[in-house]
Amino acid sequence: MKAISPEAQDLYGMKMEGYGTIGFKEAWTTYGKLMDMELGVYQPSFFRFISYIFGGWYRRDVPMLTMVYPFSYEKYLKTLTERDFFVSAMDAYLSDKDVLLCPVSCIPAYEHITPWRHLGPYPVYKDPVMVDGKPVNYLVANISYTSIFNLTGSPVVVIPIGYTKEGMPIGVQIVGKRWRDMELLTMAEQLDKIAAAYRRPEGY
């Protein structure tokens, strides 16, 4: 798992540790392959070829942008089978838990960066964001913690749990069991009352 900023760690009340056996990089790569094959089918063949040849420098550091070239129905089915492994692993992990709490992103909310350009359906960012004093790719910082649950189909509710010194919100994901959305919403409502951190944005 990616590091999160010390300020966010303080609010979460714990040191976020990696889970060496869960295969985060493999999950991110599987997510990227599915996204590519489901979105790439709408792209012209020549454009996909150009993206494959010249986009490797950017995809190298962003496993969620893994490209499958050339893709096929067989490769898509194989990737869906890989996804089933992560779905089963997440189901087993959550089986004896009410919900899972985890960060939304590596850092608190901040001003969004304008994409440098687009690589097919994906925005390309040249400037990194700083996480714990280290540069991290913008997309990696933003979707590392959320793409896992997009892959497994786990329902998620996001609420603020605190604010930085600058007044920017720090969010937490409340992850529930699949097909138990109403139970998740009930627990999220209770946790939101405990956190009591929601503020209506100025002007709304």
C-alpha positions as CSV (number, residue, x, y, z in Angstrom):
1,M,0.0,0.0,0.0
2,K,1.1,3.5,-0.6
3,A,2.2,5.7,2.3
4,I,-0.1,8.4,3.6
5,S,0.9,11.8,4.9
6,P,1.7,12.1,8.6
7,E,-1.1,14.6,9.1
8,A,-3.6,12.0,7.8
9,Q,-2.0,9.3,9.9
10,D,-2.6,11.4,13.1
11,L,-6.2,11.7,12.3
12,Y,-6.7,8.1,11.5
13,G,-5.1,7.4,14.9
14,M,-2.8,4.7,13.6
15,K,0.1,3.9,11.4
16,M,-1.0,2.5,8.1
17,E,0.9,-0.7,7.4
18,G,1.2,-2.7,4.2
19,Y,-0.4,-6.2,3.8
20,G,2.2,-8.2,2.1
21,T,0.0,-11.2,1.2
22,I,-3.0,-9.5,-0.3
23,G,-1.3,-8.6,-3.6
24,F,-2.1,-4.9,-4.1
25,K,0.0,-4.5,-7.2
26,E,-1.6,-7.5,-8.7
27,A,-5.0,-6.2,-7.9
28,W,-4.2,-2.8,-9.4
29,T,-2.9,-4.5,-12.5
30,T,-6.0,-6.6,-12.8
31,Y,-8.2,-3.5,-12.4
32,G,-6.1,-1.7,-15.1
33,K,-6.5,-4.6,-17.6
34,L,-10.3,-4.7,-17.1
35,M,-10.6,-0.9,-17.5
36,D,-8.4,-1.0,-20.6
37,M,-10.4,-3.8,-22.3
38,E,-13.8,-2.4,-21.4
39,L,-13.0,1.2,-22.5
40,G,-10.5,0.4,-25.2
41,V,-13.1,-1.4,-27.3
42,Y,-14.4,2.0,-28.3
43,Q,-11.1,3.3,-29.5
44,P,-9.9,3.1,-33.1
45,S,-7.3,0.3,-33.6
46,F,-4.7,2.7,-34.9
47,F,-5.0,5.0,-31.9
48,R,-4.7,2.0,-29.5
49,F,-1.5,1.0,-31.4
50,I,0.0,4.5,-31.0
51,S,-1.0,4.5,-27.3
52,Y,0.6,1.2,-26.8
53,I,3.9,2.2,-28.5
54,F,4.3,5.6,-27.0
55,G,2.4,5.5,-23.7
56,G,4.6,2.9,-21.9
57,W,6.7,5.6,-20.2
58,Y,3.6,6.8,-18.3
59,R,1.9,3.4,-17.7
60,R,5.2,2.0,-16.2
61,D,4.6,3.9,-12.9
62,V,0.8,3.5,-12.8
63,P,-0.3,-0.2,-12.6
64,M,-4.0,0.9,-12.8
65,L,-3.3,2.0,-16.4
66,T,-2.1,-1.4,-17.5
67,M,-2.8,-1.9,-21.3
68,V,-3.7,-5.1,-22.9
69,Y,-2.5,-5.2,-26.5
70,P,-3.9,-6.7,-28.6
71,F,-6.9,-7.6,-26.5
72,S,-9.2,-10.5,-27.1
73,Y,-12.3,-12.1,-25.7
74,E,-10.1,-14.9,-24.2
75,K,-7.9,-12.4,-22.5
76,Y,-11.0,-10.6,-21.1
77,L,-12.4,-13.8,-19.7
78,K,-9.0,-14.7,-18.2
79,T,-8.9,-11.3,-16.5
80,L,-12.4,-11.7,-15.1
81,T,-11.2,-15.0,-13.6
82,E,-8.3,-13.1,-12.0
83,R,-10.8,-10.6,-10.6
84,D,-12.8,-13.5,-9.1
85,F,-9.8,-14.3,-6.9
86,F,-9.7,-10.8,-5.4
87,V,-13.5,-10.8,-4.9
88,S,-13.2,-14.1,-3.0
89,A,-10.3,-12.8,-1.0
90,M,-12.1,-9.6,0.0
91,D,-15.3,-11.5,0.8
92,A,-13.3,-13.8,3.1
93,Y,-11.5,-10.9,4.7
94,L,-14.7,-9.1,5.5
95,S,-16.6,-12.2,6.6
96,D,-16.1,-11.6,10.3
97,K,-16.1,-7.8,10.2
98,D,-18.9,-5.2,10.2
99,V,-17.0,-2.8,8.0
100,L,-13.5,-1.9,6.9
101,L,-12.2,1.6,7.4
102,C,-9.4,2.8,5.2
103,P,-8.1,6.1,3.6
104,V,-9.6,7.5,0.5
105,S,-6.3,8.7,-0.9
106,C,-2.7,9.1,0.2
107,I,-3.2,12.8,1.2
108,P,-5.9,15.2,2.4
109,A,-8.0,17.1,-0.1
110,Y,-6.0,19.5,-2.3
111,E,-6.4,21.6,-5.4
112,H,-6.7,19.4,-8.4
113,I,-4.1,19.4,-11.1
114,T,-5.0,20.1,-14.7
115,P,-4.1,17.1,-17.0
116,W,-1.1,17.7,-19.2
117,R,-2.9,15.7,-22.0
118,H,-5.0,12.5,-22.4
119,L,-3.8,9.1,-23.3
120,G,-6.9,7.5,-24.8
121,P,-9.6,7.9,-22.1
122,Y,-7.1,8.5,-19.3
123,P,-5.7,11.9,-18.2
124,V,-1.9,12.2,-18.1
125,Y,-0.3,14.2,-15.3
126,K,3.3,15.3,-15.4
127,D,3.4,16.9,-12.0
128,P,3.5,14.6,-8.9
129,V,2.0,15.2,-5.5
130,M,4.1,15.1,-2.4
131,V,3.2,12.2,0.0
132,D,5.3,12.1,3.2
133,G,7.9,14.2,1.5
134,K,8.2,12.0,-1.5
135,P,6.8,12.6,-5.1
136,V,4.0,10.3,-6.0
137,N,2.2,10.1,-9.4
138,Y,-1.1,12.0,-9.3
139,L,-3.3,9.1,-10.3
140,V,-1.5,6.7,-8.0
141,A,-2.0,9.1,-5.1
142,N,-5.7,9.4,-5.9
143,I,-7.0,6.0,-6.8
144,S,-4.7,3.4,-5.1
145,Y,-7.1,3.0,-2.2
146,T,-10.4,3.2,-4.2
147,S,-9.6,1.1,-7.2
148,I,-9.3,-2.0,-5.1
149,F,-13.0,-1.9,-4.1
150,N,-14.0,-0.9,-7.7
151,L,-12.3,-4.2,-8.7
152,T,-14.1,-6.3,-6.1
153,G,-17.4,-4.6,-6.3
154,S,-17.5,-3.9,-2.6
155,P,-19.9,-1.1,-1.6
156,V,-18.2,2.0,-0.1
157,V,-19.4,5.2,1.7
158,V,-17.0,8.1,2.1
159,I,-17.3,10.5,5.0
160,P,-14.9,13.2,6.4
161,I,-13.3,12.4,9.7
162,G,-11.3,15.5,10.3
163,Y,-9.5,18.5,8.7
164,T,-6.0,19.7,8.1
165,K,-4.6,22.9,9.6
166,E,-5.6,24.6,6.3
167,G,-9.2,23.4,6.7
168,M,-9.1,20.8,4.0
169,P,-11.1,17.6,4.7
170,I,-9.6,14.2,5.3
171,G,-11.9,11.4,4.3
172,V,-12.3,7.8,5.2
173,Q,-13.7,4.9,3.2
174,I,-16.3,2.7,5.0
175,V,-16.3,-0.6,3.1
176,G,-19.0,-3.1,3.5
177,K,-19.8,-6.6,2.3
178,R,-21.1,-7.1,-1.2
179,W,-24.9,-7.1,-1.5
180,R,-25.3,-5.6,2.0
181,D,-25.6,-2.0,0.9
182,M,-28.4,-1.1,3.3
183,E,-26.5,-2.4,6.3
184,L,-23.4,-0.4,5.2
185,L,-25.5,2.8,4.9
186,T,-26.9,2.2,8.4
187,M,-23.4,1.8,9.9
188,A,-22.0,4.7,7.9
189,E,-24.7,6.9,9.3
190,Q,-23.8,5.9,12.8
191,L,-20.1,6.5,12.2
192,D,-20.8,9.8,10.6
193,K,-22.6,10.9,13.8
194,I,-19.6,9.8,15.9
195,A,-17.1,11.6,13.7
196,A,-19.3,14.7,13.5
197,A,-16.9,16.2,11.0
198,Y,-19.1,17.2,8.1
199,R,-19.2,20.9,7.2
200,R,-21.3,22.4,4.5
201,P,-19.0,24.0,1.9
202,E,-19.1,27.8,1.8
203,G,-21.7,29.1,-0.7
204,Y,-23.9,26.0,-0.6
